[in-house]
């Protein structure tokens, strides 16, 4: 695990039904791009 920006999360939707004292779980996420290089998503912002 490294503190690097290898993908860009740009959307998050939470599931319904959290109980008191708990946070809702993520249900859907969207990402702008995913690579195996630090900052690699930046080169293809327009195409993903």
PDB file of N, CA, C and O in Angstrom, chain B, residues numbered from 101:
ATOM      1  N   UNK B 101       0.852  -1.170   0.000  1.00  0.00           N
ATOM      2  CA  UNK B 101       0.000   0.000   0.000  1.00  0.00           C
ATOM      3  C   UNK B 101       0.895   1.229   0.000  1.00  0.00           C
ATOM      4  O   UNK B 101       1.803   1.357   0.820  1.00  0.00           O
ATOM      5  N   UNK B 102       0.622   2.122  -0.928  1.00  0.00           N
ATOM      6  CA  UNK B 102       1.430   3.330  -1.052  1.00  0.00           C
ATOM      7  C   UNK B 102       0.513   4.539  -1.197  1.00  0.00           C
ATOM      8  O   UNK B 102      -0.583   4.438  -1.749  1.00  0.00           O
ATOM      9  N   UNK B 103       0.962   5.656  -0.707  1.00  0.00           N
ATOM     10  CA  UNK B 103       0.193   6.899  -0.812  1.00  0.00           C
ATOM     11  C   UNK B 103       0.441   7.530  -2.179  1.00  0.00           C
ATOM     12  O   UNK B 103       1.118   8.552  -2.291  1.00  0.00           O
ATOM     13  N   UNK B 104      -0.118   6.903  -3.219  1.00  0.00           N
ATOM     14  CA  UNK B 104       0.035   7.386  -4.579  1.00  0.00           C
ATOM     15  C   UNK B 104      -1.337   7.506  -5.228  1.00  0.00           C
ATOM     16  O   UNK B 104      -2.289   6.848  -4.806  1.00  0.00           O
ATOM     17  N   UNK B 105      -1.436   8.335  -6.239  1.00  0.00           N
ATOM     18  CA  UNK B 105      -2.694   8.572  -6.945  1.00  0.00           C
ATOM     19  C   UNK B 105      -2.713   7.743  -8.221  1.00  0.00           C
ATOM     20  O   UNK B 105      -2.329   8.235  -9.282  1.00  0.00           O
ATOM     21  N   UNK B 106      -3.162   6.474  -8.131  1.00  0.00           N
ATOM     22  CA  UNK B 106      -3.177   5.580  -9.288  1.00  0.00           C
ATOM     23  C   UNK B 106      -4.545   5.497  -9.947  1.00  0.00           C
ATOM     24  O   UNK B 106      -4.647   4.991 -11.065  1.00  0.00           O
ATOM     25  N   UNK B 107      -5.584   5.970  -9.307  1.00  0.00           N
ATOM     26  CA  UNK B 107      -6.897   6.079  -9.938  1.00  0.00           C
ATOM     27  C   UNK B 107      -7.564   7.321  -9.373  1.00  0.00           C
ATOM     28  O   UNK B 107      -7.129   7.856  -8.354  1.00  0.00           O
ATOM     29  N   UNK B 108      -8.609   7.774 -10.026  1.00  0.00           N
ATOM     30  CA  UNK B 108      -9.266   9.007  -9.601  1.00  0.00           C
ATOM     31  C   UNK B 108     -10.740   8.724  -9.354  1.00  0.00           C
ATOM     32  O   UNK B 108     -11.522   8.611 -10.298  1.00  0.00           O
ATOM     33  N   UNK B 109     -11.112   8.612  -8.103  1.00  0.00           N
ATOM     34  CA  UNK B 109     -12.505   8.389  -7.716  1.00  0.00           C
ATOM     35  C   UNK B 109     -13.259   9.701  -7.870  1.00  0.00           C
ATOM     36  O   UNK B 109     -12.871  10.712  -7.284  1.00  0.00           O
ATOM     37  N   UNK B 110     -14.341   9.695  -8.660  1.00  0.00           N
ATOM     38  CA  UNK B 110     -15.065  10.948  -8.850  1.00  0.00           C
ATOM     39  C   UNK B 110     -16.552  10.858  -8.559  1.00  0.00           C
ATOM     40  O   UNK B 110     -17.277  11.825  -8.791  1.00  0.00           O
ATOM     41  N   UNK B 111     -17.028   9.724  -8.058  1.00  0.00           N
ATOM     42  CA  UNK B 111     -18.429   9.610  -7.691  1.00  0.00           C
ATOM     43  C   UNK B 111     -18.621   8.536  -6.646  1.00  0.00           C
ATOM     44  O   UNK B 111     -17.925   7.521  -6.661  1.00  0.00           O
ATOM     45  N   UNK B 112     -19.560   8.745  -5.735  1.00  0.00           N
ATOM     46  CA  UNK B 112     -19.808   7.792  -4.660  1.00  0.00           C
ATOM     47  C   UNK B 112     -21.279   7.861  -4.276  1.00  0.00           C
ATOM     48  O   UNK B 112     -21.800   8.941  -3.998  1.00  0.00           O
ATOM     49  N   UNK B 113     -21.950   6.712  -4.259  1.00  0.00           N
ATOM     50  CA  UNK B 113     -23.336   6.623  -3.800  1.00  0.00           C
ATOM     51  C   UNK B 113     -23.373   5.654  -2.631  1.00  0.00           C
ATOM     52  O   UNK B 113     -22.786   4.573  -2.697  1.00  0.00           O
ATOM     53  N   UNK B 114     -24.054   6.031  -1.573  1.00  0.00           N
ATOM     54  CA  UNK B 114     -24.110   5.209  -0.366  1.00  0.00           C
ATOM     55  C   UNK B 114     -25.389   4.391  -0.314  1.00  0.00           C
ATOM     56  O   UNK B 114     -26.446   4.840  -0.759  1.00  0.00           O
ATOM     57  N   UNK B 115     -25.287   3.209   0.224  1.00  0.00           N
ATOM     58  CA  UNK B 115     -26.443   2.327   0.382  1.00  0.00           C
ATOM     59  C   UNK B 115     -27.332   2.830   1.507  1.00  0.00           C
ATOM     60  O   UNK B 115     -26.850   3.442   2.459  1.00  0.00           O
ATOM     61  N   UNK B 116     -28.607   2.577   1.400  1.00  0.00           N
ATOM     62  CA  UNK B 116     -29.544   2.924   2.463  1.00  0.00           C
ATOM     63  C   UNK B 116     -29.465   1.883   3.571  1.00  0.00           C
ATOM     64  O   UNK B 116     -28.941   0.787   3.369  1.00  0.00           O
ATOM     65  N   UNK B 117     -29.982   2.229   4.726  1.00  0.00           N
ATOM     66  CA  UNK B 117     -30.141   1.244   5.786  1.00  0.00           C
ATOM     67  C   UNK B 117     -29.059   1.207   6.843  1.00  0.00           C
ATOM     68  O   UNK B 117     -28.917   0.192   7.526  1.00  0.00           O
ATOM     69  N   UNK B 118     -28.301   2.257   7.003  1.00  0.00           N
ATOM     70  CA  UNK B 118     -27.323   2.268   8.083  1.00  0.00           C
ATOM     71  C   UNK B 118     -28.061   2.302   9.417  1.00  0.00           C
ATOM     72  O   UNK B 118     -29.085   2.973   9.549  1.00  0.00           O
ATOM     73  N   UNK B 119     -27.548   1.589  10.389  1.00  0.00           N
ATOM     74  CA  UNK B 119     -28.163   1.598  11.716  1.00  0.00           C
ATOM     75  C   UNK B 119     -27.511   2.673  12.569  1.00  0.00           C
ATOM     76  O   UNK B 119     -26.459   3.203  12.213  1.00  0.00           O
ATOM     77  N   UNK B 120     -28.128   2.989  13.679  1.00  0.00           N
ATOM     78  CA  UNK B 120     -27.607   4.023  14.572  1.00  0.00           C
ATOM     79  C   UNK B 120     -26.160   3.716  14.944  1.00  0.00           C
ATOM     80  O   UNK B 120     -25.832   2.605  15.359  1.00  0.00           O
ATOM     81  N   UNK B 121     -25.316   4.705  14.791  1.00  0.00           N
ATOM     82  CA  UNK B 121     -23.915   4.547  15.153  1.00  0.00           C
ATOM     83  C   UNK B 121     -23.047   3.932  14.071  1.00  0.00           C
ATOM     84  O   UNK B 121     -21.851   3.732  14.284  1.00  0.00           O
ATOM     85  N   UNK B 122     -23.621   3.626  12.915  1.00  0.00           N
ATOM     86  CA  UNK B 122     -22.815   3.079  11.818  1.00  0.00           C
ATOM     87  C   UNK B 122     -22.943   3.964  10.592  1.00  0.00           C
ATOM     88  O   UNK B 122     -23.922   4.693  10.433  1.00  0.00           O
ATOM     89  N   UNK B 123     -21.971   3.892   9.755  1.00  0.00           N
ATOM     90  CA  UNK B 123     -21.997   4.645   8.505  1.00  0.00           C
ATOM     91  C   UNK B 123     -22.548   3.767   7.394  1.00  0.00           C
ATOM     92  O   UNK B 123     -22.330   2.555   7.399  1.00  0.00           O
ATOM     93  N   UNK B 124     -23.260   4.360   6.440  1.00  0.00           N
ATOM     94  CA  UNK B 124     -23.739   3.564   5.313  1.00  0.00           C
ATOM     95  C   UNK B 124     -22.564   3.080   4.471  1.00  0.00           C
ATOM     96  O   UNK B 124     -21.537   3.754   4.381  1.00  0.00           O
ATOM     97  N   UNK B 125     -22.716   1.930   3.866  1.00  0.00           N
ATOM     98  CA  UNK B 125     -21.660   1.359   3.029  1.00  0.00           C
ATOM     99  C   UNK B 125     -21.752   1.926   1.615  1.00  0.00           C
ATOM    100  O   UNK B 125     -22.846   2.246   1.149  1.00  0.00           O
ATOM    101  N   UNK B 126     -20.630   2.052   0.934  1.00  0.00           N
ATOM    102  CA  UNK B 126     -20.684   2.462  -0.470  1.00  0.00           C
ATOM    103  C   UNK B 126     -21.446   1.430  -1.294  1.00  0.00           C
ATOM    104  O   UNK B 126     -21.263   0.226  -1.111  1.00  0.00           O
ATOM    105  N   UNK B 127     -22.299   1.899  -2.198  1.00  0.00           N
ATOM    106  CA  UNK B 127     -23.042   0.995  -3.079  1.00  0.00           C
ATOM    107  C   UNK B 127     -22.506   1.076  -4.504  1.00  0.00           C
ATOM    108  O   UNK B 127     -22.349   0.053  -5.171  1.00  0.00           O
ATOM    109  N   UNK B 128     -22.228   2.278  -4.965  1.00  0.00           N
ATOM    110  CA  UNK B 128     -21.679   2.482  -6.304  1.00  0.00           C
ATOM    111  C   UNK B 128     -20.537   3.485  -6.227  1.00  0.00           C
ATOM    112  O   UNK B 128     -20.588   4.434  -5.445  1.00  0.00           O
ATOM    113  N   UNK B 129     -19.521   3.275  -7.031  1.00  0.00           N
ATOM    114  CA  UNK B 129     -18.440   4.250  -7.177  1.00  0.00           C
ATOM    115  C   UNK B 129     -18.110   4.372  -8.660  1.00  0.00           C
ATOM    116  O   UNK B 129     -18.293   3.423  -9.422  1.00  0.00           O
ATOM    117  N   UNK B 130     -17.629   5.527  -9.061  1.00  0.00           N
ATOM    118  CA  UNK B 130     -17.149   5.708 -10.423  1.00  0.00           C
ATOM    119  C   UNK B 130     -15.733   6.250 -10.364  1.00  0.00           C
ATOM    120  O   UNK B 130     -15.385   7.022  -9.471  1.00  0.00           O
ATOM    121  N   UNK B 131     -14.930   5.838 -11.318  1.00  0.00           N
ATOM    122  CA  UNK B 131     -13.536   6.272 -11.369  1.00  0.00           C
ATOM    123  C   UNK B 131     -13.242   6.835 -12.749  1.00  0.00           C
ATOM    124  O   UNK B 131     -13.759   6.353 -13.757  1.00  0.00           O
ATOM    125  N   UNK B 132     -12.413   7.852 -12.778  1.00  0.00           N
ATOM    126  CA  UNK B 132     -12.038   8.489 -14.031  1.00  0.00           C
ATOM    127  C   UNK B 132     -11.058   7.629 -14.809  1.00  0.00           C
ATOM    128  O   UNK B 132     -11.089   7.627 -16.040  1.00  0.00           O
ATOM    129  N   UNK B 133     -10.209   6.916 -14.138  1.00  0.00           N
ATOM    130  CA  UNK B 133      -9.242   6.057 -14.809  1.00  0.00           C
ATOM    131  C   UNK B 133      -8.513   5.206 -13.804  1.00  0.00           C
ATOM    132  O   UNK B 133      -8.521   5.494 -12.607  1.00  0.00           O
ATOM    133  N   UNK B 134      -7.880   4.152 -14.294  1.00  0.00           N
ATOM    134  CA  UNK B 134      -7.122   3.265 -13.418  1.00  0.00           C
ATOM    135  C   UNK B 134      -5.874   2.813 -14.159  1.00  0.00           C
ATOM    136  O   UNK B 134      -5.954   2.361 -15.302  1.00  0.00           O
ATOM    137  N   UNK B 135      -4.735   2.933 -13.518  1.00  0.00           N
ATOM    138  CA  UNK B 135      -3.468   2.487 -14.099  1.00  0.00           C
ATOM    139  C   UNK B 135      -2.631   1.870 -12.994  1.00  0.00           C
ATOM    140  O   UNK B 135      -3.023   1.857 -11.827  1.00  0.00           O
ATOM    141  N   UNK B 136      -1.495   1.371 -13.373  1.00  0.00           N
ATOM    142  CA  UNK B 136      -0.555   0.859 -12.381  1.00  0.00           C
ATOM    143  C   UNK B 136       0.683   1.753 -12.325  1.00  0.00           C
ATOM    144  O   UNK B 136       1.781   1.294 -12.011  1.00  0.00           O
ATOM    145  N   UNK B 137       0.489   3.020 -12.633  1.00  0.00           N
ATOM    146  CA  UNK B 137       1.578   3.986 -12.581  1.00  0.00           C
ATOM    147  C   UNK B 137       1.122   5.192 -11.776  1.00  0.00           C
ATOM    148  O   UNK B 137      -0.029   5.616 -11.884  1.00  0.00           O
ATOM    149  N   UNK B 138       1.997   5.733 -10.988  1.00  0.00           N
ATOM    150  CA  UNK B 138       1.673   6.902 -10.170  1.00  0.00           C
ATOM    151  C   UNK B 138       1.214   8.052 -11.072  1.00  0.00           C
ATOM    152  O   UNK B 138       1.957   8.484 -11.954  1.00  0.00           O
ATOM    153  N   UNK B 139       0.000   8.543 -10.853  1.00  0.00           N
ATOM    154  CA  UNK B 139      -0.551   9.644 -11.643  1.00  0.00           C
ATOM    155  C   UNK B 139      -0.867   9.277 -13.089  1.00  0.00           C
ATOM    156  O   UNK B 139      -1.124  10.162 -13.904  1.00  0.00           O
ATOM    157  N   UNK B 140      -0.852   7.983 -13.422  1.00  0.00           N
ATOM    158  CA  UNK B 140      -1.060   7.541 -14.795  1.00  0.00           C
ATOM    159  C   UNK B 140      -2.420   7.877 -15.374  1.00  0.00           C
ATOM    160  O   UNK B 140      -2.550   7.983 -16.593  1.00  0.00           O
ATOM    161  N   UNK B 141      -3.418   8.045 -14.557  1.00  0.00           N
ATOM    162  CA  UNK B 141      -4.764   8.362 -15.041  1.00  0.00           C
ATOM    163  C   UNK B 141      -4.826   9.735 -15.693  1.00  0.00           C
ATOM    164  O   UNK B 141      -5.709   9.988 -16.512  1.00  0.00           O
ATOM    165  N   UNK B 142      -3.910  10.619 -15.346  1.00  0.00           N
ATOM    166  CA  UNK B 142      -3.963  11.995 -15.858  1.00  0.00           C
ATOM    167  C   UNK B 142      -3.778  12.070 -17.377  1.00  0.00           C
ATOM    168  O   UNK B 142      -4.346  12.948 -18.028  1.00  0.00           O
ATOM    169  N   UNK B 143      -2.993  11.163 -17.937  1.00  0.00           N
ATOM    170  CA  UNK B 143      -2.698  11.215 -19.374  1.00  0.00           C
ATOM    171  C   UNK B 143      -3.933  10.940 -20.233  1.00  0.00           C
ATOM    172  O   UNK B 143      -3.987  11.391 -21.377  1.00  0.00           O
ATOM    173  N   UNK B 144      -4.912  10.224 -19.722  1.00  0.00           N
ATOM    174  CA  UNK B 144      -6.092   9.851 -20.508  1.00  0.00           C
ATOM    175  C   UNK B 144      -7.389  10.348 -19.885  1.00  0.00           C
ATOM    176  O   UNK B 144      -8.391   9.632 -19.892  1.00  0.00           O
ATOM    177  N   UNK B 145      -7.384  11.548 -19.353  1.00  0.00           N
ATOM    178  CA  UNK B 145      -8.588  12.082 -18.699  1.00  0.00           C
ATOM    179  C   UNK B 145      -9.804  12.072 -19.622  1.00  0.00           C
ATOM    180  O   UNK B 145     -10.902  11.730 -19.182  1.00  0.00           O
ATOM    181  N   UNK B 146      -9.636  12.431 -20.862  1.00  0.00           N
ATOM    182  CA  UNK B 146     -10.767  12.539 -21.782  1.00  0.00           C
ATOM    183  C   UNK B 146     -11.332  11.179 -22.190  1.00  0.00           C
ATOM    184  O   UNK B 146     -12.517  11.081 -22.511  1.00  0.00           O
ATOM    185  N   UNK B 147     -10.511  10.133 -22.184  1.00  0.00           N
ATOM    186  CA  UNK B 147     -10.951   8.821 -22.660  1.00  0.00           C
ATOM    187  C   UNK B 147     -11.073   7.777 -21.566  1.00  0.00           C
ATOM    188  O   UNK B 147     -11.556   6.675 -21.823  1.00  0.00           O
ATOM    189  N   UNK B 148     -10.649   8.095 -20.359  1.00  0.00           N
ATOM    190  CA  UNK B 148     -10.776   7.154 -19.250  1.00  0.00           C
ATOM    191  C   UNK B 148      -9.652   6.176 -19.102  1.00  0.00           C
ATOM    192  O   UNK B 148      -9.673   5.344 -18.194  1.00  0.00           O
TER     193      UNK B 148
END
